[in-house]
Amino acid sequence: MKTALITGGTKGIGKAIAGAFLERGYEVVLNYHRDEAAALATQEEFNMLGYCPVLFRADVSDEVQVRNMFREFFSVYDNLDVLVNNAGISLIKVIQDTTLSDWNKIFDTNVKGTFLCSREVANKMVCARSGSIINISSVWGEVGASCETAYSASKGAVIAFTKALAKELAPSNVRVNCITPGVIDTEMNSHLLEDEMRELISEIPMGRMGAPEEVAKACVYLAESEYVTGEVLSVGGGFAK
């Protein structure tokens, strides 16, 4: 049976991605960091649908915790078919108010977390000559967002990391791709006022926000497309194109 590990897999886009892989018969491990109650609620929700995902707690920005998470994973499973680096945080501040601590916190989770998790699975996937790494970036990593310089820069770094690692691992038949969601209906966008949301949606050619499940479909496509690597797939309804 195929396996998938999704970081930040108990809420929003990560939860939808987990559901998509569970539906396709994968053994799924859901990583989370702080919110144990939400993680247990998500696990119970999937249990009620007849699925049995496993929960692993780890801060993806912490090298020791990441190493321990994958050590535990490979003590249970022989291989990892799909790693989805989804864990991420955002920040809305003008650059004058962005502290070095803010900047480091964003990069620690969004970039260092992606690096640490990818590094931990690379050798196993190379030895197996099989595997798919999917990094969740953002449309802001492609075009930038005012008042979100740290977030945009971190997501741009994820795109560059994806392209470089794809070239590095392709000779071993390990694929690395990236998804750039646009405006998705998740908790991360819940801070927007009604007028702000209406204005943002007016800029989307398809005229609506995306659903987490639409990102999940793209994720499954990349996981199972055996001749696709180094790609940046936008799921944004034509936004910023």
N, C-alpha and C positions, 0 to 999 in steps of 0.2 A: 504494500500500500504506500502511496506517495505521502510525503510529509511537507508541511509548510509551517514556518514560524513568522508571525507578524508582530513587530514591535509596535507599542501603542495600540494593541489589538482589541481593546475592550470598549472603545468609544468611537463614535463618528465614523470616519472613513475606514479606520482600522477594523472596526467591528463589522462593517459591511464587507470588507475584503475577507475577513474570517468566515463570514457566512457563505460567501461565494465558493470558497475552497471546501468548506464542509459539505456543501451541496454536491460537489463533484467527487466526494468520497475521500478527500485527503484526511490524514491525521493532522490536526491543527493544534499548535501551541500558541497561546496568546500571552504576549509579554505586557506587563504594566509596571508602573513605578509606585505612585503614592496611593491612589484611590482603590483600596482593597474592596470596599463595599460595592463600588461600581463594577469591579472586576468579577466579584462573586455573583452579582446580579446578572451580568452578561453571560457568565457560565451557566447559571440556572436557566436563563432564557433559551440558550441553545440546547440544554438538557431536555427541556420541555418539548423541543422540536425533534428530539431523538438523536441529537448529536452529543459527542463527549469531548469537547476541547479541553486541553490541559492549560493551567495557568502557571506562568513563571514570573516571579517578581524580580526586577532588576532595573537599576538606573543605567540607561544605555551610554551615558556620558562617563561612567565609572569603569575603568579598565578591569579592575578586579571583579566587579559584579558581572560584567559582560562575559569574562572568561569563565566564571563559575556557572553562569546560565548555560553556556554552550557545553561545558563539561557535563552538566546534569543532563542536557538534551541528548548528547551522544552516549550517555550511559544507559539511556532508554531506547533510543532509535539508532539504527545502523547508519542512516544517511539523512541528509536534509536536501530535499528536492527544490524547495523554494524558500528564499529569505526575502521578506518584504520589510524594508527599512522605512517604516511609516511614522515612528515616534517623532514628534516635533512640537515646538512652541513658537508663539508669535509675540510681537512687540510693536505697539503703535506709539511712537514718540518722534518729535522733530530731532534732528541730529544734535542740536545744542543741548537737549535734555537727556540724550542717550549717554549713560555712564559706561565706563570700561567694564564694570560688572555686568551691566545689561548686555553689552556686546558679547562678552565671554560666555554668558549663560545661554544666549541664543546659539552661538557657534558650538558650544559644548554638546548640546542636545542634537541640533540639526545636522551638524557636519561631523564632529568627532564621534557621535553615536553611530552614524552611518559607516564611518571608517572602521570603528572598533568591531562592530558586528560583522561587516564584510570580511575583515581580516581574519576573524575567528573561524569563518566557514570556508575560506578560500582553499586551504590545503585539503580539506575533506572533499570538496567538490572537484578540485584538480585531480586528486587521486582516483575519484570515481569517474572522471571524465564526463561529468554530468552535473547540471544544476543551473538554477536561475536566481539571480539577484535583481530585485526590483526596488528602486529608490523612489520615494514619493517626494517630489520637489513642489513647485508652485509656479503658476503663470507669472508671479512677481519675480521669480528667479530668472525669467526670460526678458521681461520688459521693465522691471523695477516699479516700486510703488512709493509715492510721496508719503512721508512720515513713517515709512517702514524700511529704512535703509539697512538696518541690521538683519532683519528678516529676509529682505530681498537678496542681500549679499550672501547670506547663508544658503539660500535655496539655489542661487546661481552657482555656488561652490559645489553643491550636490550634483548639478548638471555636469559640470566639468569633471568631477570625480567619476561619474558614471561613464562618460565617454573614454576617459583614460583607462579605467579598470576593464571596460569591455574589450579594449585592444589587448590588454595584458592577459586576460583569461580566455580569449577566443580560441587560441591554439589548443587549449585543453577542453574545448567543447563546453565551456561554462559561459553562460550568457548574462549580460548586465544591461539593464534598461531602466528608463526613468519615465515617470508620469508627472505631468504638470497640471494638476487640477486648477480650474478657474474658481469662480465664486460658487462654492458648494454649501448646501444647506446643513451646516453643522454648528456645534457650540462655539467654534472658533469665530464665527461670523455673527454670533448672537448679540455682540456689543453694538452693532450698527443700529442707528435710529431708523424709523420708518422712512423718513425722507431720504436718508443716506442710502438705504437699501434700494429704494425706488430709482434713485439716480444711477446707482451702480448697475442695476438690471437694465436700465435704458441703454447702457453701453454694450450689452451682450446681444449679438445678432440674433440668437435664438429666443431672446426675450424672457428668459427665466433663469433662476439658479439651477445648478446641477444637483443631482441626488448622490449621496455616497455610493449607492448601488451602481451608479454609472461608472464611477471610478473603479469599483470592484470588478466590473466586467472587463475593463481595459487591463486590469491586473492579471486576470485569468488568461486573457489573450496573450499577454507577454510571457506568462509562465509556460504556456504550452505551444508557443510558436518557435519551432526548433531552429529556424534560420534567421531569427531577428535578434540583433544585439547592437548595443551602442545607440539605440534610438531614444528620442525624447518625444513622448506621445502626449499631446495636449488633450485634456478632457475639460473643455471650457466653453462649449457652445459658440465657438468662433471669436471669443473675447480676445482682444489685443492682437488680432491677426492682421 
